[in-house]
Amino acid sequence: MLLAWVCLTFAGVSISTAQPVQAISKYSEKWHTIKTTEKVYAYKPYVPRGGAMYQMKFIHKTPIKKGTYLRLIRLSTSYPWEIVRGKTYLAILRKDARWFKNVT
């Protein structure tokens, strides 16, 4: 009887001490709002006229200050981090995710 009472009392109750995860999935296909935690550099993608995507070059190195809020997406690990500033799409050529934290 005691065992039945304990099971009914605590049914559906879970206690967790884990902190919420603030990571962006490797293949997240939606835009995230992030805040930079260190200075990073963004590059403008450039494909020569008549060239293919694999011939893409990155030009116009632009510094982004620490504490800047950005919209960020990463379609897969094969592509760089993409941000949008105004109407311009820029790429951040870093493999890791230590330079930002999620805001939303």
N, C-alpha and C positions, 0 to 999 in steps of 0.2 A: 504494500500500500504506500509506503514511504517512497519507493522508487517511482511509482506512477505519479505521485504528487510532485516530485522533483522534475520529472520529465514534462509534465503539463505546465509547471510554473515557468520553466526556462525554455519552453518551446518557442522557436523563432527569435530568440535573443542571441546576438553574437557580439562578443567584445573583441575589439581590434585595437592594437596600439600602433598600427602602421600609419605612416604619414602619407598624405595624398601625393601621388606621383606627378611631377611637373615636367614631363618629357614629351617630345614630339615624336610620333612614330616615324620610322625610317621611310615609310611609303605613305605619308599623310598627304592626301590630295585636297586639302582645304587650307585656307589662309589662317594663320595664327598671328595674334598680336604679341609681340615680344619686346623686351627691354634689353639693350646691350649691356654687358657687364665689363667690357673692356673695349679699347679702340680697335676697330676692324677696318678693312679696306674693301670697297665694292668696286666692281669692274663692269664696264658696259660691254655686252656681247656684240661681236661684229663678224658678219659672214661676208666675205668678198663677193662681189657681183658675179653671178654665174657659178658660185661655189656651192659645195654641199655642206650640210650641218657639221660633219666631222672636221671640216676645215675652219671651224669657228675659232676666232681669236678673241682675247679679252683686252680691251683698251680703256683709256681714261680712268686711271686709278683715282678713286675718290675716298678720302678718309671719312669714317663715321665715328662720332664721339661716343664715349662711354655715357650710358644713361639715355640714349636715344630710343624712342619707341618706333618700331617698324612693323610692317606686315610681311610675313615670311611664309614660304612654301618650299617643300622639297618633294619632288615627284618620285625619286628613287635614289639609291646610293650612287648611281652612275652619273647623276647630274648634280651641279652645285646648288647651294642654297640660293633661292631667288627672292628678291625683295622688290617692292614697287615704291617709287618716290615720285609723286605727281603722276605723270603719264609715262615715266621712264622705268623700264625693267632693268634691274642690275643683278649681278651675280656676286656671291661671296665665296671665294675659293678656299674654303676650309672644310676639312673632313669631319672634325669634331663638333660638338654642340656645347662647348664650355664657354662660349663667348656671349651667350644670351640666357635669359630665363623667361618663362611664360608669364604673361600678364593675365590672360583669360583662360 
